[in-house]
Amino acid sequence: MPSTLLSVIKHMYENDEYILMDGEKRARVHPTNGVKQGCPLSPLLFSLYINDMGREISEGIEGAVTGDRVNFVSHMLYADDLVLTTNDPGEMQTMLNKLRTYAEKKGLSVNTAKSEVVHFNSNFVSPLQTPFTYDGVVLPEDRFKYLGMLLDRRMNPKKAEEHAVRPFMAAQSRISEFAKSHELKSRPH
């Protein structure tokens, strides 16, 4: 990276300060790591920082078979949302262990309260003898939400639809109430 560009980025983060507010309480915070919330450059900086993660956690892992049965996918990454995929439970635990090592090395943390494991198309599969763990924490099984989409082990589109429709209907109701309270009429666009 050119030293001038690196200098500009470092300068953006020097003497940074946030004010946390909780009711009447306020506290000044001087962050020492991470990227700025809401900064347009932050997603790019974070992506550059974790660019090597996929290679490190999936090395030696086959991943999950796709619809064409030729290509395999070991992980999907969007910003800070990561999905690990495999058809082999042993590989899954291996990837979780590699992720822990990677996160430790990079100074990152994984929120295990938001981490889940799903065995897709597992109507007749009994639960694993040994549950999946991340850093000693047992991860819950059954379903998870990825990029706003709810996925369950049976790939039930009805549950995903219900999950997506609820917020849409609530928003539609609020818009209708707003229109009525402000005496807005339907009009062509």
C-alpha positions in Angstrom: 0.0 0.0 0.0 1.4 3.4 -0.8 2.7 5.2 2.3 0.7 8.3 1.5 -2.6 6.4 1.5 -1.7 4.5 4.6 -0.9 7.8 6.3 -4.3 9.3 5.3 -6.1 6.3 6.7 -4.1 6.3 10.0 -4.9 10.1 10.3 -8.6 9.4 9.9 -8.5 7.1 13.0 -6.2 9.2 15.2 -7.8 10.9 18.2 -11.1 9.3 17.3 -13.9 9.8 19.9 -17.5 8.6 20.3 -20.0 9.6 22.9 -22.1 6.8 24.3 -25.5 7.8 25.6 -27.8 5.9 27.9 -30.6 8.1 28.9 -29.0 11.0 30.8 -25.6 9.2 31.2 -22.9 10.0 28.7 -19.4 8.6 28.3 -16.6 9.6 26.0 -15.0 6.6 24.3 -11.7 6.5 22.4 -11.7 3.3 20.3 -8.4 1.5 19.9 -9.4 -1.0 17.3 -12.0 -1.8 14.7 -13.4 0.4 11.9 -15.6 3.4 12.1 -19.4 2.7 12.1 -21.1 4.3 9.1 -17.8 5.3 7.3 -18.0 4.5 3.6 -14.4 3.2 3.7 -15.0 0.8 6.6 -16.4 -2.2 4.6 -13.4 -2.0 2.3 -10.9 -1.8 5.2 -12.6 -4.7 7.0 -12.6 -6.8 3.8 -8.9 -6.2 3.2 -8.2 -7.1 6.8 -10.0 -10.5 6.6 -9.2 -11.2 2.9 -7.2 -14.3 3.8 -9.8 -15.8 6.1 -11.6 -18.0 3.6 -8.3 -19.6 2.5 -7.1 -20.3 6.0 -10.3 -21.8 7.4 -11.2 -23.9 4.3 -7.7 -25.3 3.6 -8.0 -29.1 3.2 -11.9 -28.9 3.5 -14.1 -30.2 0.7 -17.2 -28.2 1.6 -20.8 -28.8 0.7 -21.9 -30.2 -2.6 -23.9 -27.8 -4.7 -26.7 -28.5 -7.1 -24.4 -29.5 -10.0 -22.6 -32.1 -7.8 -19.3 -30.8 -9.3 -18.7 -27.7 -7.4 -18.3 -27.5 -3.6 -18.7 -24.5 -1.3 -16.9 -24.3 2.1 -18.0 -20.9 3.1 -19.9 -17.8 2.2 -18.8 -14.4 3.5 -20.6 -11.0 3.2 -19.1 -8.2 5.3 -18.9 -9.7 8.8 -21.5 -12.4 8.2 -19.9 -15.8 7.7 -21.5 -19.2 6.8 -19.5 -22.4 6.9 -20.8 -25.2 4.8 -19.9 -28.9 4.5 -21.5 -32.3 4.2 -19.1 -33.7 6.8 -19.6 -33.0 10.5 -15.9 -33.5 11.2 -15.0 -30.9 8.6 -17.5 -28.5 10.2 -15.8 -28.8 13.6 -12.4 -28.5 11.9 -13.5 -25.2 10.2 -14.9 -23.9 13.5 -11.5 -24.6 15.2 -9.6 -23.0 12.4 -11.9 -20.0 12.6 -11.2 -19.7 16.4 -7.4 -19.7 15.6 -7.8 -17.2 12.8 -10.0 -14.8 15.0 -7.5 -15.0 17.8 -4.6 -14.3 15.5 -6.4 -11.3 13.9 -7.8 -9.9 17.2 -11.4 -10.6 16.2 -14.2 -12.1 18.2 -17.1 -14.4 17.2 -20.4 -13.7 18.9 -21.4 -17.3 19.8 -24.9 -16.0 20.9 -25.5 -15.3 17.2 -23.8 -18.5 16.0 -25.8 -21.5 15.0 -25.4 -24.8 13.2 -28.0 -26.3 10.8 -28.1 -29.8 9.3 -30.0 -29.2 6.1 -32.4 -31.7 4.7 -32.1 -33.7 8.0 -35.7 -34.8 8.5 -34.6 -38.3 9.5 -31.2 -37.6 10.9 -30.8 -37.8 14.7 -28.9 -35.1 16.5 -25.1 -35.4 16.5 -23.5 -37.5 19.2 -21.0 -34.6 19.8 -22.5 -31.1 19.3 -20.5 -28.5 17.4 -18.6 -26.1 19.6 -16.7 -22.8 19.1 -14.1 -22.1 21.8 -15.8 -24.5 24.2 -19.3 -23.0 23.6 -21.9 -25.5 22.3 -23.7 -23.9 19.2 -27.4 -24.3 19.0 -28.9 -26.3 16.1 -32.0 -26.2 14.0 -32.2 -22.8 12.0 -30.4 -19.6 11.4 -30.8 -16.2 9.8 -28.4 -15.1 7.1 -28.6 -11.7 5.5 -32.2 -11.4 6.8 -33.3 -14.8 5.4 -34.4 -17.5 7.8 -33.1 -21.0 6.9 -34.2 -24.1 8.8 -32.9 -27.7 8.5 -35.7 -28.8 6.2 -35.2 -25.8 3.9 -38.8 -25.0 4.5 -39.6 -22.0 2.3 -42.9 -21.4 4.3 -41.0 -20.5 7.5 -38.7 -18.2 5.5 -41.7 -16.6 3.9 -43.4 -16.1 7.2 -40.3 -14.6 8.7 -40.0 -12.1 5.8 -43.7 -11.2 5.5 -44.2 -10.2 9.2 -41.9 -7.1 9.0 -43.3 -6.2 5.6 -46.9 -6.3 6.8 -46.0 -4.3 9.9 -44.4 -1.6 7.7 -47.3 -1.6 5.4 -49.7 -1.1 8.3 -47.6 1.8 9.7 -47.6 3.5 6.2 -51.4 3.1 6.0 -51.8 4.6 9.4 -49.5 7.5 8.5 -51.4 8.1 5.3 -54.8 8.1 7.1 -53.6 10.4 9.9 -52.2 12.9 7.4 -55.3 12.6 5.1 -53.2 11.4 2.2 -55.1 10.0 -0.7 -54.0 7.4 -3.2 -52.6 9.0 -6.3 -50.9 7.7 -9.4 -47.1 7.9 -9.5 
